[in-house]
Each structure stands twice: as C-alpha cells, then as structure tokens.
Amino acid sequence: MNGAEILNLIAYAKENLELSERDAQYKANRVAEIMQSGLEGAEAEDAVYGELSLLPSETDRRFAEIFKSEGGKAATDWFYGYCVKNRYVKKSVLDKNPRFDTSNGLIVTINKAKPEFRDPKKAVAGNSVDAGFAKCVICRENEGFGVRNKRNLRTVSITLGRDPWFWQYSPYGYFKEHGIAVNCRHIPMHIERQTLENLTEFVDMFPHYFIGCNAPLPRIGGSVLAHDHYQGGGEILPLHKARIKRRVRYSKYPDATVGILDWPGSVVRIISDKRDEVIEIAECIREAWARYDNSALGIIAEDGDGVHNAISPTVIKTVNGYEMNVILRSNITSEKYPDGVFHAHPEYHSVKKESIGLIEAQGLFILPGRLEEELAKVEKFIAENRELPPEYAQFKLVYEETKSLFESGKFKDVGGAMREVLGSVCYRILQNTAVFGEEKDFIGFLKTAGFKA
C-alpha cells in the first residue's frame, strides 16, 4: 500500500468513521505500520479499519449521546451504519446471499458467509476460545482481538434489569440489522422471569426492533449456550405476521389477548399494553411447560439425560402494545430420532441438519452455503432429464419433488420449482419441531397451566 492509498483511507475515515483532524497523522502512521506487518487480505483490512475506528469508549459515548438526544432508533441507525462503514458488518458480501420469500409465508436464505454448524457439544462449550482474554466467541473481551478476527468489532453498552449488557451487530447478518444483546457476565444461557423482563425492557428502549432468546438447550438452541445472550434486529419476520387461530383466557388478566398461533410450530401469543401482564402470563406458560409430561406425544420434561422442555420467547412492540410469542421447544431424542424427536427429520437433513433455533422458529430459514452449488447441480440433472447420480443420493426427496413440480408445468424454469420445494421442506421442518400436532393437545396443555378455552 502506497502513500496515496493511505491518504485515501484517512480521508474515508474522516468522512465516515469520525476520525478527527488531530488524530489523522497518527492514524496514517499506524496504518502504514499495519501494512508492513505481513498481514494480508481480510485480516489486513480488518486491522486497518479497526485502527481507523473510534475506540470502544468513544463508540459507547457517541451511541449514548444520540440515544439521549434523539432516541433509540437514531442511536441504532448510527451504530449499524458505523459497523457497515468500518467493515465489521460486511454488508456488500451479505447482500449477495441468495434469499427469497416462499408461497407458504416463510423466508429462505442461503448464508455463504458462515460455515455449517453441526456440533451441539460446541454450543454447550460456548465455542470456547483457546487464547486471549475472552472465554467464548461472544464475550466483550473479543473487541479488538486479532486472533478471533475482531479487530474492527465495536459494541455499545445497554442496561437490562439493572445489569450491564452490550449490543453488537452480527457480521453474518441473517436479516436486517441482525444483532445480539450479550450479558457482560460470562454465564450460561437460561430463561427465567428476569429474561422476560429483559426482553420487554429492550423493546421499550428500541421499539423498532424485535428481540428474542433461544431455548437454552442443545439441539434446539443457538450455537453459543455457555454465554447468556439474545438475538434481535430490524426485520418483521414471518412469525410476527401470523394470526391467532384459537384464543384462550387467563382469568387474572381478562383484558390480555392470549391464543394459539396459526403457525406450523407450537406457539402461544400474548398481547397487552401492560408489560407486567405479558411477563406474568409468559412466566406461567414457561413454568407449566418446564414440568409438562405427555408420554403419548413423546414429551418428557426431564429424565436421566437432563431437562428437555424449554421456551423460546420473542417480543415486538406494536400499536396493540407488547406482543410476546412463546415458542414451546423440546430437545428429547429417541432411537428413531437420535438428533431430536422435535427436530428436522432425517429426510430433510440434506437441506437443514443444524439446530432449528430462534430465527428459523420464526420463519426465516438460514440454509448452509454448500447448498448453492449442490442444488445447482440437482437443478441441472432435472433440466437435462438425467437420473440423480449416487453421490447425490441424499437429495432424492428434493430431486423427485422438484422434478415432479417442474414437469407439471406450474413453473417456467427448474429454479422456480426448486425454490417452491425448498419452501415446502422448510415448512415441514417447522412442523417437525411442533410439540403439539393437534390443537386439542395444545389446549390440554394450556388448561394445565391455568388457561380456559
């Protein structure tokens, strides 16, 4: 990198990263040293932009100033824009990920930026870090840590339940302004009444965002269970658009709206403009589900292998007040389904074998990057009227359904038929995760929790 290129970077930082004139020469010298250090490619870029970015304390201060003077949306608009401009959120790359809406109301995206995650044991360990100050990959101590490619990571402080948390944006960006709220303490993920209070407090501060928490169990939770955190962002997900199909009553709060969602998974929605009502009703459901057994349905709350029932709560603010969706999850396994009874069944594993976490449970499916090339090959076999070769045997279901749909004449090209089938497979995977296949069974559970149909 020559002197002119360094000057261009300094000019960029002045315009986009709030670099002061007083610090410009110092930063130019630091960038020159980085370029002589032997770093190459993405590592060098991250190091340069990390050097040109505001210090963490300065980022915190700027965010707090905007929040105080202009409100939560202005603060997150500034911070997200900053994380794009300093190249931590690689939006130009993420925008190239294939993404489409399905005819059944879901959203499907293929994320080429993130490797496929198939090891639940790593989730329990929190993807622990072998070196440095951080205990896991989402600890705040990663900020600026080159070994973890976090040189240009910046976070901002927030308070939830009088405890210190921080907010950062995901470089993987599954959806618009995808971020995570992380407990400053490295403690395991858990869901209790305080979790529900924290989620509603978050949307009070940032009413333009949704926020939710993965079930804190392997196979049905996130990829980092060892560190307490939530996920949220600025997109209306398919679950948010679903309607209540069967209302139930909670006598203590007759004005609150509670009901079973018209959704392939098992979800209860609670709506009220009174925050405490939403929290108490959701807590009632959480406690009841944590101890609920139904051997006829294969639901076992706890056995020798540990706890199996948990909820994934997610909340938004609307004109009706707080809307909390309580997703019932179970990670029980069986001889027939060793990866999980209420998980994607084996016939769908070629498409999605990873945990069906909070985001998929809300109708946005993040499929592994390998599928872009693999499914293109399957489409080619169909377009050329060729049989599926043995090395692609795992795609037999997708091949046959796509071929049949394409030959029916409903789609002009194989790609359209393939997208329709992918949407259908994702919908069926959500149905696999439903702990109650029949409404009468769902109502039966809710009655045990004190609700009236």
C-alpha positions in Angstrom: 0.0 0.0 0.0 1.5 3.3 -1.1 1.2 6.8 0.5 -1.7 7.8 -1.8 -3.7 4.8 -0.8 -3.1 5.5 2.9 -4.2 9.1 2.4 -7.4 7.9 0.7 -8.1 5.7 3.8 -7.6 8.6 6.1 -10.0 10.7 4.0 -12.5 7.9 4.2 -12.2 7.6 8.0 -12.6 11.4 8.4 -15.8 11.3 6.3 -17.3 8.0 7.6 -15.6 6.9 10.8 -15.5 10.3 12.7 -11.7 10.4 12.6 -10.6 13.8 13.9 -8.1 16.0 12.1 -5.9 16.0 15.2 -5.5 12.2 15.0 -5.2 11.9 11.2 -1.4 11.8 11.0 -1.1 9.4 13.9 -3.6 7.0 12.3 -1.8 7.3 8.9 1.4 6.2 10.6 -0.4 3.3 12.4 -2.0 2.1 9.1 1.4 2.2 7.4 2.8 0.0 10.2 0.0 -2.4 9.8 0.6 -2.7 6.1 4.2 -3.6 6.8 3.3 -6.2 9.4 2.8 -9.1 7.0 -1.0 -9.3 7.4 -2.8 -10.0 4.1 -6.3 -10.0 2.7 -9.3 -9.8 5.1 -7.0 -9.8 8.1 -5.2 -6.7 6.9 -8.4 -4.9 6.0 -10.0 -5.7 9.4 -6.8 -4.5 11.2 -6.8 -1.2 9.2 -10.4 -0.4 9.8 -10.1 -1.4 13.4 -7.3 1.2 13.7 -9.3 3.8 11.9 -12.4 3.2 14.0 -13.4 5.0 17.2 -12.1 3.5 20.4 -14.7 1.4 22.3 -15.1 4.1 24.9 -15.7 6.7 22.1 -18.2 4.4 20.4 -20.1 3.9 23.6 -20.1 7.7 24.3 -21.4 8.6 20.9 -24.1 6.0 21.0 -25.3 7.2 24.4 -25.3 10.8 23.3 -27.5 10.0 20.3 -29.8 7.8 22.3 -30.3 10.6 24.9 -30.9 13.4 22.4 -32.7 11.6 19.5 -33.9 8.2 20.9 -33.3 4.5 20.3 -33.8 4.3 16.6 -31.5 7.2 15.8 -28.8 5.6 18.0 -29.1 2.2 16.3 -29.2 3.8 12.9 -25.9 5.5 13.6 -24.3 2.4 15.2 -25.4 0.0 12.4 -24.2 2.4 9.8 -20.9 2.8 11.6 -20.4 -1.0 11.7 -21.0 -1.2 8.0 -18.7 1.6 7.3 -15.9 0.2 9.4 -16.3 -3.1 7.6 -17.2 -5.3 10.6 -20.6 -5.9 9.1 -19.7 -7.0 5.6 -23.0 -5.9 4.0 -21.7 -5.9 0.5 -20.9 -9.6 0.8 -24.1 -10.5 2.8 -26.3 -8.8 0.2 -25.2 -11.4 -2.3 -26.6 -14.3 -0.3 -29.5 -15.9 -2.2 -32.8 -15.1 -0.5 -36.4 -15.5 -1.4 -40.0 -15.4 0.0 -41.9 -18.7 -0.2 -45.5 -19.3 -1.2 -46.3 -20.5 2.3 -45.1 -17.3 4.0 -41.6 -18.3 5.0 -38.3 -16.7 4.1 -35.3 -18.8 2.9 -31.8 -17.6 2.6 -28.5 -19.4 1.9 -25.8 -17.9 4.0 -22.4 -18.3 2.3 -20.5 -16.3 4.9 -20.9 -18.7 7.8 -19.8 -22.4 8.0 -22.4 -25.0 8.7 -22.7 -25.8 12.4 -23.4 -29.4 13.3 -21.8 -30.0 16.7 -24.2 -29.4 19.7 -21.3 -30.1 22.1 -19.6 -26.9 20.8 -22.8 -25.0 21.6 -22.7 -26.2 25.2 -19.0 -25.2 25.5 -19.8 -21.8 24.0 -17.3 -22.2 21.2 -14.6 -21.5 23.8 -11.6 -19.5 22.9 -8.2 -21.1 23.3 -6.2 -18.0 23.7 -6.7 -14.4 24.9 -8.9 -12.8 27.5 -12.3 -13.9 26.2 -13.9 -17.1 27.5 -16.0 -17.6 24.3 -16.7 -16.1 20.9 -19.3 -13.5 22.0 -17.6 -12.2 25.2 -17.0 -8.5 25.1 -13.3 -9.1 25.7 -13.1 -10.1 22.0 -13.4 -6.4 21.0 -10.2 -5.7 19.0 -8.9 -9.2 19.4 -7.0 -10.1 16.2 -6.8 -13.8 16.8 -10.6 -14.0 16.6 -10.7 -11.5 13.6 -12.4 -9.0 15.9 -10.0 -6.1 15.3 -12.8 -3.8 14.0 -15.6 -5.1 16.3 -17.3 -2.4 18.3 -20.0 -2.8 20.9 -22.2 -0.4 22.8 -23.4 -0.6 26.4 -27.0 -1.1 27.4 -28.7 -1.9 30.7 -31.2 -4.7 31.2 -32.7 -5.4 34.6 -30.2 -3.0 36.2 -27.4 -5.3 34.9 -24.7 -4.4 32.3 -25.2 -5.8 28.9 -23.9 -4.8 25.5 -25.3 -4.7 21.9 -23.3 -5.6 18.8 -24.2 -6.4 15.2 -23.6 -9.8 13.6 -21.1 -10.0 10.8 -23.2 -12.9 9.4 -26.3 -10.7 9.2 -29.1 -13.3 8.8 -31.7 -10.4 8.5 -31.9 -6.6 8.5 -29.7 -5.1 11.3 -29.2 -8.5 12.9 -27.6 -8.0 16.3 -27.1 -9.7 19.6 -27.6 -8.4 23.2 -25.0 -10.1 25.4 -24.7 -10.2 29.1 -21.4 -8.7 30.3 -21.0 -11.6 32.7 -20.0 -14.9 31.1 -22.8 -17.0 32.5 -24.8 -19.8 30.7 -27.9 -19.1 28.8 -31.0 -19.5 30.8 -34.7 -18.4 30.7 -36.4 -17.2 33.9 -38.8 -14.4 34.7 -35.9 -11.9 34.5 -35.3 -13.0 30.9 -38.9 -12.0 30.0 -38.5 -8.7 31.9 -35.2 -8.0 30.0 -36.8 -8.7 26.6 -39.7 -6.3 27.2 -37.3 -3.7 28.6 -35.2 -4.0 25.4 -38.2 -3.2 23.1 -39.0 -0.3 25.4 -35.6 1.2 24.5 -35.7 0.0 20.9 -39.3 -0.3 19.8 -38.3 -0.6 16.2 -36.5 -4.0 16.9 -37.7 -7.4 17.8 -35.7 -9.4 20.4 -35.8 -13.0 21.4 -34.0 -15.7 23.3 -33.0 -19.2 22.1 -34.1 -22.1 24.2 -31.1 -22.8 26.4 -30.7 -26.4 25.5 -28.6 -28.3 23.0 -30.1 -29.3 19.6 -32.9 -26.6 19.9 -30.9 -23.6 20.9 -28.2 -21.4 19.5 -24.6 -22.1 18.7 -23.3 -20.5 22.0 -25.2 -21.8 25.0 -22.4 -21.0 27.5 -23.0 -17.3 27.4 -26.3 -15.5 28.1 -27.5 -13.6 25.1 -30.5 -12.6 23.0 -30.9 -12.0 19.2 -32.9 -9.3 17.5 -33.0 -6.7 14.8 -35.0 -4.6 12.4 -36.9 -7.0 10.3 -40.5 -8.2 10.6 -40.2 -12.0 10.5 -42.9 -14.3 9.2 -44.0 -15.4 12.8 -44.8 -11.7 13.6 -47.3 -11.7 10.7 -49.1 -14.9 11.8 -52.5 -14.6 13.4 -54.1 -16.2 16.5 -56.3 -19.1 15.4 -57.6 -20.1 18.9 -58.0 -17.8 21.8 -57.8 -18.9 25.4 -58.5 -16.9 28.6 -56.4 -16.2 31.6 -58.8 -15.2 34.4 -56.4 -12.9 36.3 -55.9 -10.7 33.2 -59.1 -10.9 31.2 -58.1 -7.9 29.0 -55.0 -9.6 27.7 -55.2 -11.4 24.4 -53.8 -14.9 24.6 -54.0 -17.6 22.0 -52.5 -20.4 19.9 -50.9 -19.1 16.7 -51.7 -20.2 13.2 -48.2 -21.5 12.7 -46.5 -24.8 11.9 -44.7 -24.8 15.2 -46.3 -24.7 18.7 -46.6 -21.0 19.7 -48.6 -19.0 22.2 -49.0 -15.3 21.6 -49.7 -12.9 24.4 -50.8 -9.3 23.7 -51.2 -6.5 26.2 -50.3 -2.8 26.6 -49.4 -3.7 30.2 -45.9 -5.0 30.4 -46.3 -6.9 33.7 -49.3 -8.8 32.4 -47.3 -10.1 29.4 -44.5 -11.1 31.6 -46.6 -12.9 34.2 -48.7 -14.8 31.6 -45.5 -15.8 29.7 -43.9 -16.9 33.0 -47.0 -19.0 33.8 -46.6 -20.8 30.4 -42.8 -21.2 30.9 -43.2 -22.8 34.3 -46.0 -25.2 33.2 -44.1 -26.3 30.1 -40.9 -26.9 32.1 -42.7 -29.6 34.0 -45.1 -30.9 31.4 -45.0 -34.7 30.5 -47.1 -36.4 27.9 -45.8 -39.9 27.1 -48.4 -40.4 24.4 -46.9 -37.5 22.5 -43.3 -38.3 23.3 -42.9 -35.3 25.6 -40.7 -35.9 28.6 -39.8 -32.9 30.7 -36.8 -34.4 32.4 -35.1 -37.8 32.6 -31.6 -39.2 33.3 -30.2 -37.2 30.4 -31.4 -33.9 31.9 -34.0 -31.3 31.2 -35.8 -31.4 27.8 -38.5 -28.7 27.8 -37.8 -25.0 27.3 -39.3 -22.0 25.6 -38.0 -19.5 23.1 -39.7 -16.2 23.9 -39.6 -13.4 21.3 -41.2 -9.9 21.6 -42.1 -6.9 19.5 -44.0 -3.7 20.2 -47.0 -2.8 18.0 -50.0 -0.5 18.2 -51.5 -3.1 20.5 -48.7 -2.9 23.0 -46.3 -5.8 23.7 -46.7 -8.9 21.6 -44.7 -11.8 23.1 -44.6 -15.1 21.2 -43.8 -18.1 23.4 -42.4 -20.9 21.3 -42.6 -24.3 23.0 -39.5 -26.5 22.4 -38.3 -29.9 23.3 -34.9 -31.5 22.6 -35.9 -35.1 23.6 -34.3 -37.8 21.4 -35.4 -41.3 20.7 -33.9 -44.4 18.9 -35.8 -43.4 15.8 -34.7 -39.8 16.0 -31.3 -39.6 17.7 -30.9 -35.9 16.5 -34.2 -34.9 18.2 -37.8 -36.0 18.0 -38.9 -32.4 17.5 -36.1 -31.6 15.1 -35.8 -31.7 11.3 -36.4 -35.3 10.4 -33.7 -37.3 8.6 -35.3 -37.0 5.2 -34.7 -33.2 5.4 -31.1 -33.3 6.7 -29.6 -32.7 3.3 -31.2 -29.3 3.4 -31.0 -28.5 7.1 -29.4 -30.6 9.9 -28.3 -27.7 12.1 -30.4 -26.8 15.2 -33.7 -25.1 14.4 -33.1 -22.1 16.6 -34.9 -18.9 17.4 -34.6 -17.4 13.9 -35.8 -20.5 12.0 -38.6 -21.0 14.5 -39.8 -17.5 13.5 -39.9 -18.5 9.8 -36.6 -17.3 8.5 -34.5 -20.3 7.4 -30.8 -19.9 7.1 -29.5 -22.7 5.0 -25.9 -23.8 4.7 -23.7 -22.2 1.9 -22.9 -25.6 0.4 -26.4 -25.8 -0.9 -25.9 -23.1 -3.6 -23.6 -25.4 -5.5 -25.2 -28.7 -4.6 -28.7 -27.6 -5.5 -27.5 -26.0 -8.8 -26.2 -29.5 -9.7 -29.6 -31.1 -8.8 -31.4 -28.5 -10.9 -29.1 -29.3 -13.8 -29.8 -33.0 -13.6 -33.5 -32.2 -13.8 -33.2 -29.7 -16.6 -31.2 -32.3 -18.6 -33.7 -35.0 -17.7 -30.9 -37.1 -16.0 -31.2 -39.5 -13.2 -29.8 -38.5 -9.8 -26.3 -39.9 -9.5 -25.4 -42.0 -6.4 -23.2 -39.2 -4.9 -26.3 -37.0 -4.7 -28.5 -39.7 -3.2 -29.1 -37.5 -0.1 -31.1 -35.1 -2.3 -33.5 -37.8 -3.5 -36.6 -36.2 -2.0 -35.7 -32.7 -3.3 -34.9 -34.1 -6.7 -38.1 -36.0 -7.0 -40.4 -33.3 -5.7 -38.7 -30.6 -7.9 -38.8 -32.8 -11.0 -42.4 -33.6 -10.5 -43.3 -29.9 -9.9 -41.3 -28.7 -12.9 -42.8 -31.4 -15.2 -46.3 -30.4 -14.1 -45.8 -27.1 -16.0 -46.6 -24.9 -13.0 -43.1 -23.3 -13.2 -41.3 -22.0 -16.3 -37.9 -23.0 -15.0 -36.4 -25.6 -12.7 -35.1 -22.8 -10.3 -38.7 -21.7 -9.6 -39.7 -25.3 -8.9 -36.7 -25.8 -6.6 -37.5 -22.7 -4.6 -41.0 -23.9 -4.1 -39.8 -27.2 -2.9 -37.2 -25.6 -0.5 -40.0 -23.5 1.0 -42.2 -26.6 1.4 -39.3 -28.6 3.0 -38.7 -25.7 5.5 -42.3 -25.6 6.4 -42.3 -29.3 7.0 -39.2 -28.9 9.2 -41.1 -26.4 11.3 -44.0 -28.9 11.6 -41.4 -31.4 12.8 -40.5 -29.0 15.7 -44.1 -28.7 16.8 -44.6 -30.4 20.2 -48.3 -30.4 19.6 -49.6 -31.6 16.2 -53.2 -31.4 17.2 -55.0 -28.3 18.6 -56.8 -30.4 21.3 -53.5 -31.5 22.7 -52.2 -27.9 22.8 -55.4 -26.8 24.6 -55.0 -29.6 27.0 -51.5 -28.4 28.0 -52.8 -24.8 28.3 -55.5 -26.0 30.7 -52.8 -27.5 32.9 -51.2 -24.0 33.0 -54.5 -22.4 34.2 -56.0 -21.2 31.0 -59.5 -21.7 29.9 -60.5 -22.5 26.3 
